[in-house]
Amino acid sequence: MTEHSVAQGVWANIRLAIFDVDGVLTDGRLLFDAEGRESKVFHVRDGHGLKMLQKAGIEIAFITARYSPALAYRAQDLGVSRVYQGSLDKRLAYRELKLELGLEDAVIAYMGDDLIDLPILTSAGLATCPSDAHPEVLARVHWCAQAPGGGGAVREFCENLLKAQGHWDRLLDAYLSVEGRG
């Protein structure tokens, strides 16, 4: 799959955006303190992009193979309630989401970066990845961000989706209007 094979209409039909965490919402590095507590670094602009998707009525979910209290906190901070942690077989969480929301593959976008993401990437209607994804992922996605994981790839995806669905100008106007500055 290549980015050229994705028609603008595919972006316009997306109703659910699912994101892997390590390597997508973060740069993939795992930070542990002396007591073994894990820390993650999330990009604030990625988070704001997710909030803009929510304002546009697009559902968001996170699916990750690891469990992290830092992710649980970040998801709560962003208002993302569909969080699947410890999903070694991500297809199970993906199927659960499809069933719960009554959605078909064609209206689901997924952003992943590694081999464990391939089962969903090859099922979702819009398969995407950060620029630093594994070569096998890069070869199979419809669209690849210019930014790396944890460095703006999610925001880039969000802006493309908002523009394709006609939400971008309205959201941008809210920042530019006198009323929106309060």
Buried (B, 14 or more C-beta within 10 A) or exposed (E): BEEEEBEEEBBEBBBBBBBBBBBBBBBBEEEEEEEEEBEBEBBEBBBBBBBBBBEBEBBBBBBBBBEBEBBEEBBEEBEBEBBBBEBEEBEEBBEBBBEEBEBEBEBBBBBBBBEBBBBBBEBBBBBBBBBBBBEEBBEBBBBBBEBBBBBBBBBBBBBBBBBBBEBBEEBBEEEEEEEEEE
